[in-house]
Amino acid sequence: MGQIADFLLGRDLDSLGAAPNRAARGESRSLAPTASRESFDFAPVSSTSLPTVTQTAALRIADVYAACRVLADGVASLPPRLYRDTGNGRVAAGDDQRLATLLRRPSPGSTSADLFSHVMVGLLLDGNAFVGKFRSEGSIVQLGCLDSQSVVVEQQGARVVYLYSGQEGMQELSTADVVHVKAMSSDGIRGMSPVRQAMSVLQLNQALIRYLSSWLGNDSRPGGILSISDGTDPFATATADPAEIKRDAEELYGWRSEPPGHGRVAVFKGELSYEAVDPPLREQEFIAQRELSAREVARVMRVPAHMIDAATGDSMTYANTQQQARAFLDFSLRPWLVRIEQAFTNDPDLCPGGAYLSFDTDALVRMDPDGRAAFYKAGIEGGWLTIDEIRAREDLPPIGASS
């Protein structure tokens, strides 16, 4: 167990299982090795003056953080259920099922909500989530996410290997060690990173924030030009040299002066005029640009704009709020849920014998009491729901169960 705890801190890689040396295996391959090395070089080179946004820095953008939080919290709020396919329908897999036991406490101090939230953040930033299966004496005892930016995926014939770079150096892992959840992919090996694919959108968002910060840092005072007539001395103690006039004006009324010159009245002698170079933020339609940028981030992250407080132009009522909650589940969350469910279900170590993972989406979108009553009545009359199943949905014990 000590080795497993050390690995979770990035100090030991052997606890995932001994990986054979690739050069010593000498196995035959029907396909040439294919590698996806995007993780070790994930920051694209920008040919513009806009700031480069890396995957690490993406979460510092408020709109990206809000969108990631909406999806990560949404997935974390759904209870994971384990079922077993009997051929005549499904039955609960039971609390002693291997994955059910692991999800109760994936690693020390964590919960299944922590694990699936971490998986979603990896998918949203890198397009990949790598869940390590930590073993003790051959049995899986813990689950934990690996740093996706430190993993390179290679396909070697019928095998997929994961080259993990940690503090102990490069380690080769296999599907016996890693559950790989990937987003939309262009090569089938590694998911595409939304941060890389939508770099221009994130650059615009970051540039707008930096511009506003610098504008406010200058006391909201736009740059401008001081003009004087030839031979006119606007300061009693200054010369007619334009550089001296500029220096004296900045010392008296500039935002760096002590006390700050913001809001003070400037008084000059002689013929002196000032021409603003930068228009005010309102004339630049800065707010409209920020709203457009926020909607672009929502589009990239596939979340409804109103969920990150971006302008939508629609009025919100109870009816369409319910519809939008359902649309969020169907079009934003469900595609990610399916990818996570299938990745865990297809792992024979975690879901053997026809077991499979399914998230309880009813926990996110619940009908009002009248709607639930009508739904349950139709289920009983149609024969596809029982009283005990309804009571389980309402977190009530089965009929006849002791309290």
Legacy VTK file of the C-alpha trace (Angstrom):
# vtk DataFile Version 3.0
C-alpha trace
ASCII
DATASET POLYDATA
POINTS 403 float
0.000 0.000 0.000
2.922 2.310 0.616
3.997 1.984 -3.014
0.506 2.906 -4.160
0.425 5.988 -1.944
3.852 6.965 -3.278
2.659 6.588 -6.864
-0.312 8.864 -6.203
2.251 11.477 -5.228
4.151 10.859 -8.466
7.126 9.112 -6.856
6.655 5.474 -7.894
5.498 4.001 -11.191
5.939 0.290 -10.468
2.644 0.006 -8.565
0.676 0.052 -11.812
2.175 -3.307 -12.784
5.421 -4.412 -14.331
5.561 -3.342 -17.971
7.735 -5.488 -20.260
10.585 -3.943 -22.178
9.414 -3.141 -25.701
12.766 -3.949 -27.283
12.911 -7.366 -25.594
9.406 -8.475 -26.549
10.050 -8.813 -30.273
6.378 -9.558 -30.950
5.089 -9.577 -34.524
2.987 -6.627 -35.566
0.410 -6.346 -38.268
0.491 -2.541 -38.086
3.376 -0.153 -37.860
3.627 1.635 -34.497
1.525 4.765 -34.440
2.116 7.410 -31.821
0.303 10.507 -30.724
2.792 12.816 -29.016
0.617 15.864 -28.688
0.879 15.934 -24.894
4.602 16.692 -24.813
4.154 19.630 -27.188
0.684 20.943 -26.490
1.247 24.707 -26.751
0.863 25.797 -30.378
3.059 28.594 -31.662
1.069 31.760 -32.218
1.836 33.847 -35.292
-0.080 36.835 -33.892
0.531 39.278 -31.066
-2.321 37.738 -29.081
-1.308 35.889 -25.901
-0.746 32.132 -26.210
-3.132 30.148 -23.993
-1.849 26.796 -22.786
-3.949 24.059 -21.254
-2.590 24.949 -17.830
-3.470 28.630 -18.236
-6.884 28.007 -19.818
-8.607 27.575 -16.439
-7.439 31.058 -15.445
-9.832 32.459 -18.053
-13.089 33.083 -16.221
-15.355 31.914 -19.063
-13.385 28.677 -19.542
-13.357 28.015 -15.799
-17.116 28.590 -15.608
-17.820 26.257 -18.546
-15.542 23.520 -17.169
-17.106 23.846 -13.748
-20.633 23.501 -15.156
-19.764 20.222 -16.893
-17.468 18.812 -14.198
-19.970 19.565 -11.426
-22.787 18.205 -13.568
-21.053 14.852 -14.032
-19.929 14.746 -10.394
-23.538 15.256 -9.225
-24.801 12.138 -11.019
-24.693 8.970 -8.902
-22.833 6.156 -10.719
-24.868 2.933 -10.820
-23.537 -0.560 -11.519
-25.785 -3.073 -13.266
-25.430 -6.557 -14.681
-26.988 -7.684 -17.933
-28.792 -10.995 -17.385
-30.108 -11.395 -20.920
-33.637 -10.788 -19.637
-32.993 -7.261 -18.495
-30.709 -5.640 -16.007
-30.259 -6.125 -12.283
-28.233 -4.169 -9.775
-24.685 -5.491 -9.693
-24.512 -5.250 -5.908
-22.254 -3.375 -3.547
-19.597 -6.096 -3.722
-19.027 -5.620 -7.464
-15.409 -4.649 -8.119
-16.010 -1.173 -9.571
-18.708 -0.403 -6.993
-16.200 -1.120 -4.241
-13.563 1.079 -5.879
-15.943 3.980 -6.495
-16.895 4.191 -2.829
-13.367 5.449 -2.199
-11.245 5.571 -5.364
-8.186 6.778 -3.431
-7.480 8.045 0.092
-9.565 11.113 0.857
-11.468 11.100 -2.458
-14.927 10.127 -3.674
-16.433 9.021 -6.967
-17.525 12.643 -7.481
-13.884 13.739 -7.225
-12.773 11.069 -9.683
-15.360 11.806 -12.381
-14.930 15.562 -11.945
-11.176 15.098 -12.539
-11.937 12.972 -15.598
-14.150 15.726 -17.039
-11.541 18.445 -16.512
-8.991 16.314 -18.376
-11.424 15.765 -21.253
-12.308 19.458 -21.504
-8.738 20.755 -21.433
-6.718 17.982 -23.063
-9.393 15.877 -24.765
-8.162 12.849 -22.782
-8.452 11.392 -19.310
-6.174 8.574 -18.150
-7.415 6.720 -15.058
-4.670 4.644 -13.484
-5.515 1.281 -11.909
-3.298 0.961 -8.852
-2.657 -2.588 -7.679
-1.498 -4.293 -4.546
-0.525 -7.970 -4.866
-2.210 -8.092 -8.262
-5.584 -6.700 -7.147
-6.815 -3.206 -8.047
-7.208 -1.240 -4.832
-7.288 2.372 -6.036
-8.233 4.513 -9.041
-6.689 7.887 -9.812
-6.208 10.209 -12.795
-2.776 10.551 -14.368
-1.528 13.875 -15.691
-2.817 13.794 -19.275
-0.099 16.158 -20.456
2.531 13.598 -19.400
1.068 10.676 -21.351
1.909 9.708 -24.935
-0.322 7.123 -26.634
1.099 4.580 -29.063
-0.627 1.833 -31.030
1.676 -1.127 -31.584
-0.082 -3.726 -33.675
-3.122 -4.872 -31.724
-1.810 -3.259 -28.518
-2.173 0.247 -27.202
0.573 1.453 -24.878
0.797 4.579 -22.775
4.192 6.193 -22.202
3.936 8.034 -18.913
6.615 10.560 -17.991
6.891 11.084 -14.249
9.460 11.849 -11.620
10.883 8.353 -11.996
11.361 8.740 -15.748
9.500 7.180 -18.672
7.248 4.216 -17.901
5.375 2.080 -20.414
1.837 1.201 -19.340
-0.900 -0.822 -21.007
-4.664 -1.130 -20.954
-4.201 -3.378 -17.917
-2.901 -0.280 -16.101
-4.918 2.577 -17.620
-8.540 3.345 -18.515
-8.381 5.827 -21.404
-11.391 8.116 -21.884
-11.022 10.272 -24.973
-12.992 13.059 -26.606
-13.631 13.483 -30.323
-10.579 12.203 -32.158
-9.058 12.677 -35.583
-6.842 9.572 -35.419
-8.719 7.228 -33.096
-5.741 7.113 -30.745
-5.949 10.332 -28.825
-8.748 12.838 -28.266
-8.440 16.375 -29.555
-7.864 19.156 -27.047
-10.531 21.916 -27.178
-7.872 24.365 -25.982
-5.700 23.630 -29.016
-8.551 23.471 -31.507
-10.130 26.746 -30.339
-6.937 28.645 -29.594
-8.014 31.787 -31.500
-11.201 32.079 -29.415
-9.327 31.766 -26.128
-6.640 34.180 -27.317
-9.287 36.792 -28.092
-10.886 36.300 -24.684
-7.551 36.621 -22.895
-6.505 39.646 -24.964
-9.741 41.477 -24.088
-9.175 40.847 -20.378
-5.571 42.043 -20.597
-6.627 45.142 -22.472
-9.249 45.988 -19.863
-6.738 45.410 -17.054
-4.197 47.741 -18.630
-6.892 50.326 -19.379
-8.133 50.325 -15.778
-4.524 50.243 -14.547
-4.070 53.620 -16.190
-7.004 55.061 -14.183
-9.256 54.571 -17.230
-7.353 57.424 -18.867
-6.871 56.949 -22.646
-3.593 57.951 -24.257
-3.430 61.255 -26.097
-1.319 64.007 -27.625
-0.425 67.381 -26.057
-0.061 70.128 -28.683
1.302 73.651 -28.264
1.711 76.559 -30.621
5.228 77.410 -31.767
7.008 79.557 -29.247
4.393 79.117 -26.518
5.545 78.032 -23.079
2.631 76.312 -21.289
4.484 75.949 -17.966
5.993 78.786 -16.052
8.992 76.669 -15.081
9.326 74.571 -18.212
11.086 75.170 -21.464
9.424 75.021 -24.882
11.025 71.606 -25.497
8.145 69.132 -26.191
9.914 66.394 -24.211
10.150 68.652 -21.175
6.475 69.625 -21.506
5.451 65.965 -21.700
7.546 65.089 -18.662
6.163 67.981 -16.584
2.565 67.137 -17.573
3.018 63.493 -16.570
4.597 64.459 -13.252
1.747 66.841 -12.423
-1.268 64.976 -13.731
-0.170 61.483 -14.725
-1.529 58.369 -12.993
1.922 57.567 -11.581
2.206 60.890 -9.769
2.038 61.158 -5.986
-0.727 61.730 -5.081
-2.364 60.177 -8.178
-3.456 62.729 -10.732
-6.716 60.987 -11.573
-9.636 63.389 -11.183
-7.466 66.491 -10.634
-7.902 69.617 -12.706
-5.141 70.340 -15.196
-4.232 74.014 -15.590
-1.842 75.177 -18.316
-0.632 78.583 -19.478
-0.551 79.406 -23.124
-2.172 77.683 -26.074
-2.251 73.983 -25.258
-4.580 71.368 -26.720
-5.113 67.657 -25.997
-6.266 65.066 -28.499
-7.319 61.594 -27.262
-5.852 58.705 -29.237
-7.828 55.774 -27.792
-11.634 56.067 -27.789
-13.518 55.169 -24.596
-14.493 51.553 -24.007
-18.126 52.293 -24.845
-17.197 53.599 -28.294
-15.054 50.490 -28.854
-18.068 48.292 -27.981
-15.870 46.481 -25.491
-18.836 44.982 -23.630
-20.272 43.581 -26.866
-16.895 42.035 -27.693
-16.703 40.431 -24.243
-20.215 39.003 -24.622
-19.320 37.615 -28.040
-16.152 36.054 -26.614
-18.099 34.451 -23.739
-20.607 32.964 -26.181
-17.742 31.604 -28.289
-16.248 29.875 -25.240
-19.669 28.408 -24.407
-19.940 27.139 -27.989
-16.498 25.526 -27.862
-17.128 23.890 -24.484
-20.616 22.865 -25.590
-22.533 24.413 -22.704
-25.591 26.688 -22.893
-24.485 30.325 -22.837
-26.839 31.206 -19.965
-25.087 28.654 -17.728
-21.891 30.738 -17.762
-23.896 33.980 -17.530
-23.299 34.910 -21.166
-25.942 36.911 -22.997
-28.492 34.830 -24.892
-31.181 37.351 -25.843
-33.910 34.996 -24.563
-36.248 35.603 -21.649
-36.254 32.908 -18.997
-39.534 31.405 -17.769
-40.214 28.314 -15.690
-41.284 26.311 -18.729
-38.286 27.019 -20.904
-35.966 26.699 -17.894
-37.136 23.091 -17.557
-36.653 22.555 -21.278
-33.165 24.074 -21.179
-32.215 21.861 -18.230
-33.276 18.835 -20.262
-31.409 20.154 -23.315
-28.277 20.622 -21.168
-28.492 16.993 -20.088
-29.199 15.640 -23.573
-26.780 17.697 -25.660
-24.057 18.845 -23.238
-23.668 16.141 -20.605
-24.919 12.938 -22.204
-22.208 12.719 -24.929
-19.546 12.885 -22.210
-21.431 10.430 -19.981
-21.579 7.870 -22.787
-17.821 8.108 -23.364
-17.073 7.665 -19.660
-19.576 4.825 -19.245
-18.253 2.886 -22.229
-14.594 3.348 -21.268
-15.205 1.896 -17.789
-17.662 -0.767 -18.976
-15.262 -2.079 -21.644
-12.508 -2.573 -19.073
-12.620 -6.270 -18.069
-10.761 -5.593 -14.830
-13.409 -3.170 -13.590
-16.614 -4.580 -15.112
-16.314 -8.358 -15.553
-19.171 -10.749 -16.236
-21.601 -8.474 -18.041
-21.428 -5.648 -15.488
-21.679 -2.099 -16.781
-21.592 1.477 -15.501
-24.522 3.863 -15.937
-25.038 7.333 -14.482
-28.395 8.099 -12.892
-29.432 11.154 -14.911
-32.743 11.450 -13.042
-30.731 12.912 -10.179
-29.963 15.971 -12.317
-33.317 16.664 -13.976
-36.221 15.839 -11.694
-39.800 16.530 -12.638
-42.131 18.478 -10.407
-44.315 16.356 -8.023
-47.308 16.352 -10.386
-45.142 15.293 -13.312
-43.486 12.490 -11.306
-46.865 11.235 -10.115
-48.164 11.043 -13.698
-44.955 9.319 -14.833
-45.152 6.706 -12.071
-48.848 6.087 -12.708
-48.154 5.457 -16.393
-45.291 3.124 -15.437
-47.441 1.022 -13.105
-50.338 0.862 -15.528
-47.988 -0.024 -18.396
-46.240 -2.700 -16.370
-42.731 -1.305 -16.804
-42.403 0.027 -13.228
-43.073 -1.602 -9.860
-43.937 0.002 -6.523
-40.525 -0.884 -5.124
-38.763 0.617 -8.169
-40.730 3.818 -7.689
-39.877 3.888 -3.983
-36.206 3.400 -4.840
-36.355 6.405 -7.163
-37.783 8.435 -4.285
-35.096 7.171 -1.874
-37.642 5.146 0.080
-37.182 1.570 1.346
-39.039 -1.295 -0.357
-42.468 -2.213 0.944
-42.122 -4.510 3.906
-38.494 -3.592 4.572
-37.625 -2.933 8.189
-36.868 0.661 9.008
LINES 1 404
403 0 1 2 3 4 5 6 7 8 9 10 11 12 13 14 15 16 17 18 19 20 21 22 23 24 25 26 27 28 29 30 31 32 33 34 35 36 37 38 39 40 41 42 43 44 45 46 47 48 49 50 51 52 53 54 55 56 57 58 59 60 61 62 63 64 65 66 67 68 69 70 71 72 73 74 75 76 77 78 79 80 81 82 83 84 85 86 87 88 89 90 91 92 93 94 95 96 97 98 99 100 101 102 103 104 105 106 107 108 109 110 111 112 113 114 115 116 117 118 119 120 121 122 123 124 125 126 127 128 129 130 131 132 133 134 135 136 137 138 139 140 141 142 143 144 145 146 147 148 149 150 151 152 153 154 155 156 157 158 159 160 161 162 163 164 165 166 167 168 169 170 171 172 173 174 175 176 177 178 179 180 181 182 183 184 185 186 187 188 189 190 191 192 193 194 195 196 197 198 199 200 201 202 203 204 205 206 207 208 209 210 211 212 213 214 215 216 217 218 219 220 221 222 223 224 225 226 227 228 229 230 231 232 233 234 235 236 237 238 239 240 241 242 243 244 245 246 247 248 249 250 251 252 253 254 255 256 257 258 259 260 261 262 263 264 265 266 267 268 269 270 271 272 273 274 275 276 277 278 279 280 281 282 283 284 285 286 287 288 289 290 291 292 293 294 295 296 297 298 299 300 301 302 303 304 305 306 307 308 309 310 311 312 313 314 315 316 317 318 319 320 321 322 323 324 325 326 327 328 329 330 331 332 333 334 335 336 337 338 339 340 341 342 343 344 345 346 347 348 349 350 351 352 353 354 355 356 357 358 359 360 361 362 363 364 365 366 367 368 369 370 371 372 373 374 375 376 377 378 379 380 381 382 383 384 385 386 387 388 389 390 391 392 393 394 395 396 397 398 399 400 401 402
